[in-house]
Each structure stands twice: as structure tokens, then as C-alpha cells.
């Protein structure tokens, strides 16, 4: 996979990236990039970073982003304007099938493809096309640009959300790397600690309850509530949060989601969190905390987190069948603090 460094070797300069004065075309599949960024990093994408990446290749003669923008925050279009992208708004088509179910069909993808081909035909001076997407549905337009029209195509997608076949068709990839703020992650860790500490005695945190409730303890300016679930998933992937099995008051197996005391960032945000006398995280039986295969949320066979299994395992209802809204209940004789007496929670307030 060729990166920006190798691109400059092909005649580019640090200022414009491409041949002096050359122009490029940049097309953004906005919904693909936005949702992939939110799901992978728990934050909104930054069009300014797209612009900066594009300028390494040349001047942006064409720069367009495609979506049904009614389905996205109003601030999105402002950010696109600031970065120099034209927002191409195409409302989705809504129909109802014979069973009364609504079906939504995007009109953005078709216009995305048509405009790419039209640009290639009407602007023969543009030799390089940057496509911000990871959708394999665009393989055919990529092969047309490269194999029939002789264009250079670079795929710029969110790592983990890009079709390998799409990259193979283009021949080049320049991934969108989102810089994570350690300060933000520390703030979220403190918020999780505060959330856990306010649970009623005998109740324990689960992934679904944490995702629904954490917004009360997080500054929305730091992390919008609609991104909290993605941030919890990110923390599970990174090992900042870990799964743990226990038994609730009804004798059912329960999977809790707790901060991993052995993770360096957790110790950085909450010095001394969960450390026993010997300085190592301990479990009830004296063994290391999160030392089993299930605890870290990953399967040793494929090292991939199984969200469906974890969510299914952790959901437990009270006797009335309703969500207890506070977490899940342990046997009163085995409250959360009694079960893990060495764990101390910080007194940090709402972040």
C-alpha cells in the first residue's frame, strides 16, 4: 500500500503534494466516513483533516461530499464549508413495502458515481482522484477510472471499515488516521469510575447500562451522548474496559463491564485504582484480575471481540421483567464492594 511519502516521490512537493500547479478531484462518501469514524473512534470526523490530506496530492480543483444532510447535524455543513468541500445534498428515497415497513434508499451513491465519471471526462487535466470511502460498491467506478481512463485513484477510508477489494482495485490507499486525545480518554475513564461508584449497593455495571447511562457523567462538549456507545466499544477493544463473569441475586450468570485496573491509561487517570497490597490487580480468588479468556472481551481463537455474545450474556432483567435501570443486582450478601474490597473509587465528580 502506497502512502503519502511515496506519493511525493512521484513528483510532488510538500506544499501541494502533486506536480506544481496540478489539480486533483476529491469525492467524499460522507455517510460512510462519518459513521465509520463514530463507530471506530467515538467522535465526529474532521473535514479539515481531509483537506490537509488532499493538499498533499495537489490543489483541490473539485472537492465534494455526498449525503442526505437532513440526517446529520447542522454543524456538519459548516465544517465542510470551512474545509472547502461542496455539500451535495440528496434526500434519501423512502418507500413502504407490502408489510407496511419503511425502506430507505440512498440517492447519494448514484450521484457520487455519476459526478466522478463526469469529472473524469470533462476535466482531462485532473489526473488524480481521492475517494473518501471504504464501500466495495464503488469497485466498478474505481476500475473504470484506473483501467479505462488512466486516472490515479487513492482510497482514503477509516481503518477497519475499508474493503480490501476496493483498495486492490485502486492500487493505492492513504488511510484516515484519527488522532486520539489521551486527555479525553482520561476524562471518560474518570466518568466511568464516577458512574460505577454511584450504583446502588449490590448493583454492578453492564455494557448496555453503561452505554445508556454514562451521558449523565460526561461533558457533552467532550463527547456527545450519541457517541458514548461507540466509545464504550472502543474501550473494550483497547482493553481499557474488560468483561467479567459473576452471579446475580437470581442465580443467573452475569457479565459485568468494568475498568481494567491493569491498563496503564486507567492507572494514569485514577492512580492506585484497584491495586491490592502487592501492587497487582486481584480477583476474589487472589488470582490476577481479568486473567480469563472471557474477561477481556476477546476470543483467543480469532482475537475479535464478539459484541453480540457479550450483549446477550450481560442482559439480565428483574423479577418483573423490566430493566432495573441501575445496573444488575448481585446477591445482597455479595455486594459489589464486598466482592472486591480492594477496589477503591475516586471521589471525582461529574466531568
TIVEXNU-341265 format. One line per 3 residues: number of its first residue (from 0); their letters; for each residue x negated, y, z of C-alpha. Coordinates in nm, 2 decimals. Each point is the difference from the previous one (the first is absolute). Layout:
% TIVEXNU-341265
NUM) A) X:Y:Z ~ ...
END
This chain:
% TIVEXNU-341265
0) XXX) 0.00:0.00:0.00 ~ -0.15:0.33:-0.10 ~ 0.02:0.29:0.24
3) XXX) -0.04:0.37:-0.03 ~ -0.38:-0.02:0.03 ~ -0.03:-0.21:-0.31
6) XXX) 0.25:0.22:-0.18 ~ -0.23:0.30:0.04 ~ -0.28:-0.20:-0.16
9) XXX) 0.21:-0.01:-0.31 ~ -0.05:0.37:-0.07 ~ 0.17:0.16:0.30
12) XXX) -0.11:0.28:0.23 ~ 0.08:0.05:0.36 ~ 0.21:0.31:-0.08
15) XXX) 0.24:-0.15:-0.25 ~ -0.10:-0.36:-0.01 ~ 0.05:-0.04:-0.37
18) XXX) -0.17:0.14:-0.30 ~ -0.03:0.38:0.04 ~ 0.33:0.16:-0.08
21) XXX) 0.18:-0.33:-0.06 ~ 0.36:-0.05:0.11 ~ 0.16:-0.31:0.15
24) XXX) 0.36:-0.11:0.06 ~ 0.13:-0.10:0.34 ~ 0.32:-0.18:0.05
27) XXX) 0.13:-0.08:0.35 ~ 0.26:-0.28:0.08 ~ 0.10:0.20:0.30
30) XXX) 0.23:-0.25:0.17 ~ -0.26:-0.28:-0.03 ~ -0.28:0.21:0.14
33) XXX) 0.21:0.16:0.28 ~ 0.15:-0.32:0.14 ~ -0.32:-0.19:-0.03
36) XXX) -0.18:0.27:0.19 ~ 0.26:0.01:0.27 ~ 0.01:-0.38:0.03
39) XXX) -0.38:-0.03:0.01 ~ -0.10:0.30:0.21 ~ 0.32:0.13:0.17
42) XXX) -0.03:0.35:-0.15 ~ 0.10:0.21:-0.30 ~ -0.23:0.01:-0.30
45) XXX) -0.19:0.32:-0.08 ~ 0.02:0.12:-0.36 ~ -0.30:0.22:0.06
48) XXX) -0.22:-0.31:0.03 ~ 0.15:-0.12:-0.33 ~ -0.10:0.33:-0.16
51) XXX) -0.35:-0.02:0.14 ~ -0.04:-0.36:-0.13 ~ 0.12:0.10:-0.35
54) XXX) -0.23:0.29:-0.03 ~ -0.30:-0.23:0.02 ~ 0.10:-0.13:-0.34
57) XXX) 0.09:0.33:-0.17 ~ 0.24:0.29:-0.01 ~ 0.36:-0.09:0.05
60) XXX) 0.15:0.08:-0.34 ~ 0.31:-0.20:0.10 ~ 0.10:-0.07:0.36
63) XXX) 0.35:-0.14:0.08 ~ 0.17:-0.19:0.28 ~ 0.31:-0.21:-0.06
66) XXX) 0.28:-0.08:0.24 ~ 0.36:0.06:0.11 ~ -0.11:0.28:0.23
69) XXX) 0.34:0.02:0.16 ~ -0.11:-0.31:0.19 ~ -0.31:0.16:0.14
72) XXX) -0.07:0.29:0.25 ~ 0.03:0.35:-0.15 ~ -0.35:0.08:0.11
75) XXX) -0.13:-0.26:-0.25 ~ 0.06:0.22:-0.31 ~ -0.17:0.30:0.17
78) XXX) -0.31:-0.22:0.06 ~ 0.01:-0.11:-0.36 ~ 0.02:0.36:-0.12
81) XXX) -0.30:0.10:0.22 ~ -0.20:-0.29:-0.14 ~ 0.09:0.09:-0.36
84) XXX) 0.23:-0.29:-0.08 ~ 0.33:0.05:-0.19 ~ 0.28:-0.18:0.18
87) XXX) 0.20:-0.19:-0.26 ~ 0.34:-0.06:0.16 ~ 0.22:-0.29:-0.13
90) XXX) 0.29:-0.09:0.22 ~ 0.05:-0.37:0.05 ~ 0.29:-0.17:-0.18
93) XXX) 0.25:-0.15:0.25 ~ 0.25:-0.26:-0.10 ~ 0.23:-0.25:0.18
96) XXX) 0.01:-0.37:-0.09 ~ 0.32:-0.21:0.00 ~ -0.05:-0.08:0.37
99) XXX) 0.00:0.36:0.09 ~ -0.37:0.02:0.08 ~ -0.19:0.31:-0.11
102) XXX) -0.29:-0.04:-0.23 ~ -0.26:0.27:-0.04 ~ -0.21:0.01:-0.32
105) XXX) -0.29:0.24:-0.03 ~ -0.02:0.22:-0.31 ~ -0.35:0.13:0.09
108) XXX) -0.19:-0.30:-0.12 ~ 0.13:0.02:-0.36 ~ -0.07:0.37:-0.03
111) XXX) -0.34:-0.06:0.16 ~ -0.09:-0.24:-0.28 ~ 0.15:0.21:-0.28
114) XXX) -0.19:0.31:0.11 ~ -0.33:-0.19:0.02 ~ 0.03:-0.12:-0.36
117) XXX) 0.12:0.34:-0.12 ~ -0.30:0.16:0.16 ~ -0.24:-0.25:-0.15
120) XXX) 0.15:0.06:-0.35 ~ 0.03:0.38:0.02 ~ -0.32:0.08:0.19
123) XXX) -0.27:-0.20:-0.19 ~ -0.26:0.22:0.18 ~ 0.09:-0.17:0.33
126) XXX) -0.21:-0.31:0.03 ~ 0.05:-0.09:0.37 ~ 0.32:-0.09:0.17
129) XXX) 0.03:-0.04:0.38 ~ 0.30:-0.20:0.10 ~ 0.09:0.03:0.37
132) XXX) 0.19:-0.33:0.05 ~ -0.04:-0.36:0.10 ~ 0.30:-0.14:-0.18
135) XXX) -0.06:-0.28:-0.24 ~ 0.30:0.10:-0.21 ~ -0.23:0.25:-0.16
138) XXX) -0.25:-0.25:-0.14 ~ 0.14:0.03:-0.35 ~ -0.04:0.38:-0.02
141) XXX) -0.35:-0.04:0.14 ~ -0.10:-0.25:-0.27 ~ 0.15:0.22:-0.26
144) XXX) -0.20:0.30:0.11 ~ -0.32:-0.19:0.02 ~ 0.02:-0.25:-0.28
147) XXX) 0.20:0.18:-0.27 ~ -0.06:0.37:0.07 ~ -0.36:-0.03:0.13
150) XXX) 0.06:0.18:0.32 ~ -0.19:-0.04:0.33 ~ 0.25:-0.10:0.27
153) XXX) -0.08:0.01:0.38 ~ 0.24:-0.14:0.25 ~ 0.02:0.20:0.32
156) XXX) 0.22:-0.19:0.26 ~ 0.02:-0.07:0.37 ~ -0.22:-0.30:0.10
159) XXX) 0.21:-0.31:0.07 ~ 0.28:0.13:-0.22 ~ -0.16:-0.02:-0.35
162) XXX) 0.06:-0.28:-0.24 ~ -0.33:-0.17:-0.09 ~ 0.13:-0.06:-0.35
165) XXX) 0.07:0.37:-0.05 ~ -0.36:0.08:0.10 ~ -0.13:-0.27:-0.24
168) XXX) 0.21:0.14:-0.28 ~ -0.15:0.35:0.06 ~ -0.35:-0.11:0.06
171) XXX) -0.06:0.26:0.27 ~ 0.12:0.08:0.34 ~ -0.05:0.30:0.24
174) XXX) 0.20:-0.09:0.32 ~ 0.17:0.27:0.21 ~ -0.18:-0.02:0.33
177) XXX) 0.19:0.17:0.28 ~ -0.22:0.13:0.28 ~ 0.14:-0.10:0.33
180) XXX) -0.02:0.24:0.29 ~ -0.14:-0.17:0.32 ~ 0.15:0.28:0.20
183) XXX) 0.35:-0.08:-0.14 ~ -0.05:-0.37:0.08 ~ -0.11:0.08:0.35
186) XXX) 0.31:0.21:0.05 ~ 0.22:-0.28:-0.12 ~ -0.18:-0.24:0.23
189) XXX) 0.07:0.23:0.30 ~ 0.36:0.03:-0.11 ~ 0.03:-0.38:-0.01
192) XXX) -0.14:-0.02:0.35 ~ 0.25:0.25:0.12 ~ 0.28:-0.18:-0.17
195) XXX) -0.10:-0.33:0.17 ~ -0.04:0.16:0.34 ~ 0.36:0.13:0.00
198) XXX) 0.16:-0.33:-0.07 ~ 0.21:-0.12:0.28 ~ -0.16:-0.26:0.23
201) XXX) 0.03:-0.34:-0.15 ~ 0.03:0.13:-0.36 ~ -0.27:-0.05:-0.26
204) XXX) -0.08:0.17:-0.33 ~ 0.09:-0.17:-0.33 ~ -0.10:0.11:-0.35
207) XXX) 0.36:0.09:-0.10 ~ 0.08:0.19:0.32 ~ -0.33:0.19:-0.01
210) XXX) 0.06:0.10:-0.37 ~ 0.35:0.13:0.09 ~ -0.10:0.18:0.32
213) XXX) -0.35:0.13:-0.03 ~ 0.12:0.32:-0.17 ~ 0.10:0.13:0.35
216) XXX) -0.36:0.01:0.10 ~ -0.17:0.13:-0.32 ~ -0.02:0.35:-0.12
219) XXX) 0.18:0.01:-0.33 ~ -0.25:0.24:-0.14 ~ -0.26:-0.28:0.04
222) XXX) 0.21:-0.29:-0.12 ~ 0.35:0.04:-0.14 ~ 0.24:-0.25:0.15
225) XXX) 0.07:-0.17:-0.33 ~ -0.37:-0.10:-0.02 ~ -0.02:-0.16:0.35
228) XXX) 0.09:-0.35:-0.11 ~ -0.28:0.01:-0.27 ~ -0.25:0.13:0.27
231) XXX) 0.09:-0.29:0.23 ~ -0.06:-0.24:-0.29 ~ -0.33:0.16:-0.08
234) XXX) -0.11:-0.03:0.37 ~ 0.09:-0.37:-0.02 ~ -0.21:-0.05:-0.31
237) XXX) -0.29:0.18:0.16 ~ 0.03:-0.19:0.33 ~ 0.07:0.31:0.21
240) XXX) 0.33:-0.16:0.08 ~ 0.02:-0.38:0.07 ~ 0.27:-0.26:0.03
243) XXX) 0.05:-0.20:0.32 ~ 0.23:-0.28:0.10 ~ 0.20:-0.01:0.32
246) XXX) 0.33:-0.13:0.13 ~ 0.30:0.22:0.07 ~ 0.26:-0.02:0.28
249) XXX) 0.21:-0.23:-0.21 ~ -0.28:-0.25:-0.04 ~ -0.05:0.10:-0.36
252) XXX) -0.34:0.04:-0.16 ~ -0.07:0.37:-0.07 ~ -0.27:0.17:-0.20
255) XXX) -0.12:0.33:0.14 ~ -0.20:0.27:-0.18 ~ -0.26:0.16:0.22
258) XXX) -0.31:0.21:-0.02 ~ -0.31:-0.21:-0.05 ~ -0.22:0.10:0.30
261) XXX) -0.31:-0.14:-0.18 ~ 0.03:0.23:-0.30 ~ -0.26:0.29:0.01
264) XXX) 0.25:0.27:-0.10 ~ 0.24:-0.11:0.28 ~ -0.28:0.03:0.25
267) XXX) -0.10:0.34:-0.15 ~ 0.35:0.13:0.03 ~ 0.07:-0.16:0.34
270) XXX) -0.33:-0.05:0.18 ~ 0.02:-0.31:0.22 ~ 0.33:-0.12:-0.14
273) XXX) 0.08:-0.36:0.10 ~ -0.35:-0.08:0.12 ~ -0.04:-0.25:0.28
276) XXX) -0.28:0.01:0.26 ~ -0.25:-0.17:-0.23 ~ 0.07:0.26:-0.27
279) XXX) 0.18:-0.24:-0.24 ~ 0.37:0.00:-0.09 ~ 0.16:-0.29:0.19
282) XXX) 0.31:-0.21:-0.04 ~ 0.20:-0.17:0.27 ~ -0.21:-0.32:-0.02
285) XXX) -0.32:0.20:0.03 ~ -0.09:-0.05:-0.37 ~ -0.06:0.28:-0.24
288) XXX) 0.30:0.21:-0.10 ~ 0.13:-0.07:-0.35 ~ -0.22:-0.30:-0.04
291) XXX) 0.25:-0.22:-0.19 ~ 0.08:-0.01:-0.36 ~ 0.34:0.15:0.04
294) XXX) -0.10:0.29:0.21 ~ -0.16:0.21:-0.27 ~ 0.29:-0.03:-0.24
297) XXX) -0.21:-0.18:-0.26 ~ 0.00:-0.36:-0.13 ~ -0.35:-0.14:0.01
300) XXX) 0.07:-0.19:-0.33 ~ 0.06:0.31:-0.21 ~ -0.09:0.28:0.24
303) XXX) 0.32:0.18:-0.11 ~ 0.25:0.14:0.24 ~ 0.34:-0.17:-0.02
306) XXX) 0.24:0.28:0.07 ~ 0.32:-0.21:-0.05 ~ -0.11:-0.27:0.24
309) XXX) -0.11:0.25:0.26 ~ 0.32:0.20:-0.02 ~ 0.22:-0.31:0.01
312) XXX) -0.19:-0.14:0.30 ~ 0.01:0.32:0.21 ~ 0.37:0.09:-0.03
315) XXX) 0.19:-0.10:0.32 ~ 0.35:0.11:0.09 ~ 0.15:0.04:0.35
318) XXX) 0.29:-0.21:0.12 ~ 0.26:0.21:-0.17 ~ -0.18:-0.03:-0.34
321) XXX) -0.09:0.37:0.00 ~ -0.34:0.15:-0.03 ~ -0.12:0.09:0.35
324) XXX) -0.14:0.32:-0.14 ~ -0.29:0.00:0.24 ~ -0.21:-0.29:-0.12
327) XXX) 0.05:-0.36:0.11 ~ 0.05:-0.13:0.35 ~ -0.24:-0.23:0.19
330) XXX) 0.10:-0.21:0.29 ~ 0.03:0.24:0.30 ~ -0.26:-0.21:0.18
333) XXX) -0.24:0.06:-0.28 ~ 0.02:0.37:-0.08 ~ -0.24:0.16:-0.24
336) XXX) -0.22:0.15:0.26 ~ 0.00:-0.32:0.21 ~ -0.09:-0.20:-0.30
339) XXX) -0.30:0.22:-0.08 ~ -0.10:0.17:0.32 ~ -0.34:0.11:-0.13
342) XXX) 0.16:0.21:-0.27 ~ 0.03:0.37:0.10 ~ 0.19:0.25:-0.21
345) XXX) -0.12:0.36:-0.06 ~ 0.20:0.28:0.14 ~ 0.00:0.19:-0.33
348) XXX) 0.32:0.17:-0.08 ~ 0.17:0.03:-0.33 ~ -0.25:0.08:-0.27
END
